[in-house]
Amino acid sequence: VTQKTNAATAWRWNITKNLRIRVEIQVTKAKKRINFIITGALIAAAYVALTFLSNIFSLAFGPIQLRVSEVLTLLPIFTPAAIPGVTLGCFIANIASFNAVDMIFGTAATLIAALLTYAFRNIKFKGLPLLSMLPPVIINAVVIGLEIAFFFLPEGYTFWGFVISGMQVGLGELAVCYILGIPFYLIVKKHNIFKGLF
């Protein structure tokens, strides 16, 4: 009888332990999902706010852009939540342009760049993810350069119109992603802002 009682007690204890572990796993997964959504939403909000700040100085839209918000496109280096975050932020910010073309192409460029930035995040030169900082520059130069050349040049599309537009956009992105981006990366890394969220 004692052996049966002990066996039953051990069985109940194992069931309880396994159930508790499963609940803890589910709670942890739920917390991670919530953290992912909140982090993405905060990044999107920050992108929109910084774009509107740039727009005060007429630097957020048009052929010559210096969007301070583009520095946030480096955040996929630290967290995958930044991929939907900057993409959604770009879409919302581009609504202010009142241009459906910009909403589509600008958002697509940001998404592609964010995915590539995330993919290259572990490639570093002297401790800096310099390659990860390049996709926003290249992708925006090409995509937004084509967008401007096809839809916004008074003379219509020309190859040199694309090259000039692409270079103007690319130089703005280069300034933001490297001149602002490197100090921004070092600050985020130093303070471990995204550590332990996912």
N, C-alpha and C positions, 0 to 999 in steps of 0.2 A: 504493500500500500504506500509505504514511504517512498519507494522508488518511483511508483506511478505519480505520486504527488509532486515529487521533485522534477520529474520529466515534464509534467504538465506546467509546472511553474516556469521551468526553463523555456518551454515552448512559448508560453504567453510572453515571457520577457523578450525572447527573440522577435516575436511578432511586433511587440510594442516598440522595440529598438528599431526594427526595419521600417516601421510606419513613421516613427519620428524622423529618421534619416531621410525618408522620401519627402516628408513635409518640409524639412529644412532645405532640401535641394530645390523643391518647387518655389519656396519663399525666396531663396537666393536668386533663382532664375527670374522671378517676378521683379525683384529689386533691380536686377541688372537691366531688364527691359524698361522699367520706369526711368532709371538713370539714363539709359540710352535716349529715350524720348525727350526727357527734360533737357539733357545736354544739347541735343540737336535743336530743340526749340530755342534755347538761350543763344546758341550760335546764330541761328536764323535771325533772331531779334537784333543781335549785335550787328550782323551784316547790314540789315535794313537801316538801322540807326546811323552807322558809319557811312553808308551810301548817301543818305540824306544830308549828312554833314558835308560830304564832298560836293554834293549838289548845290549847297549854299555858295560855293566858289565856282560853280559851273564846270566841275571836273568829273562828274559822275556819268555823263552821257556824251555822245558825240565822238568825233574822230580823235580828239585829244582827251584822253581819260587818265585821271590819277585818283582812282577810287581807293581810299584808305581801307575800305572794307575788304579789298582783295588780299590784304595781309592774312585774313582769316582762312583763305584757301590753303594755307599751310597747316591748318589744324588736323587734317587727316593723318599727318605724321604721328600725332599723339592719340587720336581716337577715331574709330570708324563712324561714330555719331556725327562727326563733322561733315561727312559726305552728304547725307540728306539735309544737314543743317545749312551749309553754305548754298546748296542747290535751291532749297526752299527760300532762303533769304534773298538770293539773287532774283528768283522769280517774283517775289513780293516787291522787291526794290524796283524791278524793271517795269512794274505796273505803272510807276510814276512817269515813265517815258511815254505812256499812252500809245505804245506801238507794239502791236501783236508780234511783229517780226523780231523785235528786240527781246520780247518775253521768251520766244521760242529759241532763237539762236543763242542769246546770252545765257539762258538757263542751261541749254545743252552743252555749251562750252564749259560752263562751271562744273557741271556733272562729270564730264569726261576728264577735265583737269583734276578734279578731286579724286576720282578713281585712280588716275595715274600717280598722283602724289602719294596716295595710300600704298600703291603697289611698290613704289620706289623708296618707301620710308626707311628701310634698313640699309640702304646704300649710302655710306657716308665718306666724306673726305675730310680728314683731320677733325673728326667728330661732328662735322656739319652735314646735314642732308641736302647738299647743294643740288643734287639731281632731282630731288623731290620738289624743289622750289621752281624748277624749270617748266613743268607742264602748264601751269597757269599762264606763263609768258607765251609759250609756243602756241598753245591751243587758242587762246584769246586773240593772239596776233593773226592767226590763220582764219578762224571762224568769224570773228568780229570784223576783221579786214575784208573778208568776202561779203559779209552782210552789208557793210558800208558801201563797198564798191558796186554791189548789185542793186541796192535799194535806195541809196541816199546821195550818190554823186549826181550833180546836175547834168553832166554830160553822159551819164549812163556808165555801164561797166567798161573799164579798160584794164589791161594788165598792170600798167603803171599806177593806175588809180588804186588797185588792190594792193600793190607793193607799198605805196606811200601810206595808205590807210592802215595796213598791217603793221608797218614799222612804227607809226604813231601810237597805236594801241599797245604794241609789244614793248616799246620803250617805257611807257607809263607802267605797265605790268612789271617790267624789269626793275624799275625804281622801287615799286612797292614791295615786291616779293624778295628782293635782295637787300636794298638799302634799309628798308623798314623791317623786312622779314627776318634777317639774321638776328638782330637784337631781340625781336619779338620771340623767335624760336628759343633763344638762350634764356629769356625771362620765364617763358612757360616751362621749359625743361628744369630750370633751377628750382622753381617753386612746386614742381610735381602737381600741377593743377588737375590733371586728369588721372592721376595715379589711383588705382583701386576702385575706379568707377565701374569697370566691366570685367 
